[in-house]
């Protein structure tokens, strides 16, 4: 029994300390985007390049730009499904579909968005450099206000 514990303990410690892979970083980023509250610093920590610069610019743009950015907290994430991955040691391109619903009772609707995230391995961690939309699908009983 003691041998089993000595073998199991290092495995548990290693699994808790493992670096996050590109897919886990993407899922974490998306989850933060759908949470209420000020998550800008945490989002910036998961990004690099163009996306990081865009997020950092929100700090200086003022209250109105921040409110527009935080609009995703009005939505409830339903699923995130990875469609494909093309990864090597330094870069990773992940195509995924995210579906969500608007929580408001006035005109609820469902959305399904297909995106491509480009990630880079920077300073020993995966970071998101850009996210681009490929296809969007919205389902609503009434017209959707922009």
N, C-alpha and C positions, 0 to 999 in steps of 0.2 A: 504494500500500500504506500509506503514512504517513497519507493522508487517511482510510482505512478505520479505522486504529487510533485516530486523533483523534476519529472519530465514534463508535466502539464504546466507548471508555473512559468518556465521560460517561454513556452509557446504562447501563453496568454499575454505575457508582458510584451513580446515581440509583436503580436497582433494589435495590441493597443497603441503601439508606437509607430506602426507602419505609416509611411507617407501616403497621402491621398493620391490616388490615380486621377487621370484626366476626367473620367466619367464622374467620380465622386466630387471633384471640384466643381464641375458643371452643375450637378444636382444641388450642391450646397449653395451656389450662386443663385440658382433659380428659386430655391426655397427662401433665401433672404429677400429676393425681389418681391415675393408675395407676402412677407411678414409686415405687420404694422410696426411703426416706430422708425427711429433714425438708424438705418443700417448702412449709411453711406461709407463710413470708414471700413467696415467689414467687407463691403463690396469692392472697394478700392484695393484692399489687401489681396483679393483673389484675381486681380486683373493686371494687365501689362499693356504697353503700347498705346494704340489708338483708343481702345475702350477705357483704359486707365485715365488718359488725358481728358476724355469726355466726362468721366465721373468726377475728376478733380475740378473741372471747370464749374461744376454745379455748386461748389463751395463759394465761389465768388459771384455767381449770377443772381443771387438773391432769393427772396421768399417765393416769388411767383414761379420761377423755374423749378425750385425744389418741390412745390406742390404738384406741378405737372409730372415730375419724375416719380413722386410717391403715389400716383394714381393707381399703380398696379396693386396696392394694398386693398383696393376696393373689390378685387377679384379673389375668387377662391380657386386655388390650384386643384385640379382633379387628378391629372396624370402627367408624367413625363416618360416618354418611351423613346429609347435610343434606337434609331433605324440602322445606322451604319457608323463604323469607326475606321479611320485610316491613320494609324499611329506608327511612329518610329521612336527612337530614343529622345529626340529633341522637339518634335512637333506632333500634334494630333488634331485631326479634323473630325468632328462628331456631328452627324446629322440626327436631329431629334424632333419629335412632335410633342408639343405641350398643349394640353387642353385645360380650359378653365371656364368658370361661370361667373357672371356678375352677381354680386350678392344683393344688390339693391332690389327692392320690391316693386319699384315703378315700372321698369321694363327689363326684366331679367333676360339674359341671353347666354348662349354657349359659344365658345370659340375654340378653334383648333388651329394652331400655328406650327408650321414646319420651318425650322431654323437650322443654320449651320454655325457651329462654334469652332473657332480656330484657337487652339491652345498651344502654349510653348512651355518647355521645361526651363525655368529661369531660377538660378541660384538654388537648385536642389528641390524646387517645388513646381507643380503645374499651375499655370496662370492663364486666364482667358485673355486673348488679344483682341478678338472681334467676334461679334455675333451678327449674322445677316439673315434676314427673312427670305424664305423661298416661296411659301404659299400660305394663304390664310383662308379659313372657312368660318363663317359666322352663321348661327342659327337663332332666329328671333321671331316672335309672333308679331312684333311691331317694328317700325323703322328704328334703327339704332342711331342715337345722337353721337356725333364725334366728340 
